[in-house]
Amino acid sequence: MTPDPIAIFDGEIVRVKTMADGSPRFEIGAGEDANQYLSILARVQAGNRMVKVIIYDFEDWEGMERENT
């Protein structure tokens, strides 16, 4: 059974950089529709929890949705 995601929103890659230890850091920008997830994501960050991020090209995702409806 697939778990429900904690957040789904459209976004854009704002910045990608490499940290001093070699690990990557990604910043994602989102529209106002993602405001509903601010407290959820803040709790994830405060709890030092890991998350799984699933990224699709927006046009590919929309095409898949059209095919499945």
C-alpha positions as a printed NumPy array, in Angstrom:
array([[  0.   ,   0.   ,   0.   ],
       [  1.374,   3.409,  -0.968],
       [  1.358,   5.966,   1.87 ],
       [ -0.332,   9.327,   1.382],
       [  2.14 ,  12.104,   0.658],
       [  2.507,  14.839,   3.266],
       [  2.566,  17.521,   0.555],
       [  2.056,  17.852,  -3.171],
       [  2.553,  21.177,  -4.914],
       [  3.943,  22.634,  -8.113],
       [  7.365,  24.15 ,  -7.731],
       [ 10.556,  25.259,  -9.385],
       [ 14.212,  24.651,  -8.597],
       [ 15.505,  27.931,  -7.164],
       [ 19.057,  26.939,  -6.284],
       [ 21.283,  23.866,  -6.251],
       [ 24.617,  23.982,  -4.44 ],
       [ 27.194,  21.696,  -2.881],
       [ 27.875,  21.966,   0.83 ],
       [ 31.371,  21.867,   2.368],
       [ 30.99 ,  18.149,   3.131],
       [ 30.078,  17.422,  -0.498],
       [ 26.366,  16.879,   0.108],
       [ 23.892,  18.63 ,  -2.195],
       [ 21.447,  21.311,  -1.065],
       [ 18.329,  22.033,  -3.13 ],
       [ 15.976,  24.999,  -2.774],
       [ 12.516,  24.694,  -4.276],
       [ 10.185,  27.629,  -4.806],
       [  6.42 ,  27.165,  -4.828],
       [  3.304,  29.216,  -5.413],
       [  0.858,  30.429,  -2.803],
       [ -1.091,  27.161,  -3.035],
       [  1.771,  25.529,  -1.09 ],
       [  1.27 ,  27.807,   1.948],
       [ -1.002,  25.157,   3.457],
       [  2.091,  22.959,   3.909],
       [  4.311,  25.468,   5.72 ],
       [  3.514,  24.196,   9.218],
       [  3.844,  20.564,   8.115],
       [  7.25 ,  21.157,   6.535],
       [  8.369,  23.255,   9.52 ],
       [  7.529,  20.333,  11.857],
       [  9.473,  17.97 ,   9.588],
       [ 12.467,  20.318,   9.703],
       [ 12.225,  20.907,  13.466],
       [ 12.003,  17.173,  14.078],
       [ 15.109,  16.614,  11.949],
       [ 13.132,  14.048,   9.944],
       [ 14.045,  12.741,   6.528],
       [ 11.526,  12.841,   3.685],
       [ 11.272,  11.202,   0.296],
       [ 10.97 ,  13.643,  -2.596],
       [  9.416,  12.495,  -5.859],
       [  9.902,  14.842,  -8.791],
       [  8.267,  14.634, -12.18 ],
       [  8.599,  16.98 , -15.123],
       [  5.358,  18.954, -14.951],
       [  4.439,  18.383, -18.613],
       [  5.166,  14.646, -18.336],
       [  2.996,  14.455, -15.195],
       [  0.118,  16.287, -16.867],
       [  0.379,  13.927, -19.86 ],
       [  0.24 ,  10.91 , -17.566],
       [ -2.815,  12.356, -15.78 ],
       [ -4.574,  12.926, -19.122],
       [ -3.833,   9.336, -20.201],
       [ -5.209,   7.927, -16.949],
       [ -8.516,   9.817, -16.963]])
